[in-house]
Amino acid sequence: MRLEKSTFELQLDLDETKDAGIINEFLSKTKDYRELAKKLTEHFSKKYGSEFGGSVLFEYEPTGNAMTMTCLDQDRIFDCEDELPEIAAHLKFLRKSAARKR
């Protein structure tokens, strides 16, 4: 028996696809990771800040060439060379977790 996805889960899937597209677009327009962190913070704080009780903060760490995402009192580090596209999936996971807590 196959369970149908809820409207919320379908929306999460759609948002993940859109978010991945936004991240790729930002990446194609700049290779300055500090600027990218600023754009990601602005975009995702505006889009999901209310779900997370504040903001989604991105900071570039040049020593490790990594992007740190802080959200819901959690930090996740993404390697700038190959892990930035994973941001969309992690946001989906965090949104799902936040919804369960409500």
Secondary structure, 3 states (H helix, E strand, C coil): CCCCCCHHHHHHHHHHHHHHHHHHHHHHHCCCHHHHHHHHHHHHHHHHCCCCCCCCEEEEECCCCEEEEEECCEEEEEECCCCHHHHHHHHHHHHHHHHHHC
